[in-house]
Amino acid sequence: MGDFNHPDICWRDNAAERKQSRKFLECVYDNILLQVIEEPTRRGAMLDLILTNKEGLVGDVKLKGSLGCSDHKMVEFKILRAARRACSKVTTLGFRRADFGLFRDLLDTVAWDKAL
């Protein structure tokens, strides 16, 4: 969370006017981040952002009045976590048992010049 100062970004359209803002948007999407603020936080611009890597992790986002002399709205939010189940079982892949030699041999059979 923070003040990122990219007032030209339109988060609904994933577009920006300035090159620096487009690079910031590209960085956000390259790192699979979601921006969850939906309302302007300062003078009609969305400058204060909450970025998360998991949908549903941040919730109950509320914009409040400003604090002290700041012209930014205060952002209140909750970090949500799912309750753990008592008997939850996690399934993982057994990579230690994988036959990587076979995997390499199979990859060698692909005509990569044609495939790409």
N, C-alpha and C positions, 0 to 999 in steps of 0.2 A: 504494500500500500504506500502511496506517496503522491506528491505533486510532480507530475511529469512535464508540465508546461508544453503541451502540444495542442493548442486550441483549435488548430485547423483539421484535426482528425475527426472524421465522421464514423463513429463506431458502428452505426447501423449498416452503413455501406462499405465499411472497411476501406475507406479512401482518405487521402490527405492531399493537401495542396503543396506543401513544402517538402523538399527532398529529405530533410532531416526527419520529418514526421513519417514519411513513407518508409524510411529505414527503420524507425522505431516500430512501426506496424509490422514490418517484415520480421523483425527480431521477435516480437510477441508471437507471431504465428509459427515461425521456425521452431520456437521452444514450446509449442503446443500450450500456450497460455490463454486463458479466457479473462476478459475484462468484465466486471460485474456491475459497475456503477451505471445507472441508466438516466440520471438527471444531471444538469449542469451544477457544478460546485463553486463556480466563481464567475460572476457577471455574464451569465448565459453560456459559458464554456465549460467543458468537462475536462478539468485539469487534474483533479485528484482522482486517482484510479485505484482499484483493487484488482490485482492480477492473481489468478489461481491456476494451478495445473490440474484441477479436478472439479468437474461440474458437481454442484451440490455441497461443496466444502464450505462455502461462504453463503450466509443467508441473513435474512432480516436486515437488509441494508436500509438505513434511514439517514436522510440528510437533516441536520438540525441547524439552528442559528449559528452565527459566527462566535468565536471565542475571543474575548478581548478586542483588540483593534484589528484583527485579521479580517480580510474581505473574502476569505474562503469559508464555505459552510463546513461545519463539523460532520464527519462521516462516522456513523455508528453501525456496527455489524457484528454478527456472531460467526464464530468458526464452529461448524457443525461436525459432529462425528457420529457415525452409526454405532449403536450399542453392539457390543460383541455378544455373539451367541455363546452359550455355555459349552456347547458341543460342536462348534464349527470345525470343519475339516478342510484344510487347504490342499488342493491338488497341485502338484508341481511336476514338471517334466524331469525325467532321470537322465540328464546330459552325461553323467559319468558312464552310462551304459551305451551311449550312442556310438555308432560305427562311423567315425569321421572319415576313415579311408574310403568306405563305400560312398559316402556323401561326396567326397572329392572326385571319385571315379564317375559318379553320375553327373556331376557338374561338367566334367571334361567331355561328356558326350553331347553337350548342347552346342549348336552352331551359334556362338554368341554374336558374330558379325551380322547374321541374318535376324536373330532374335531382337537385337537392339536397333 
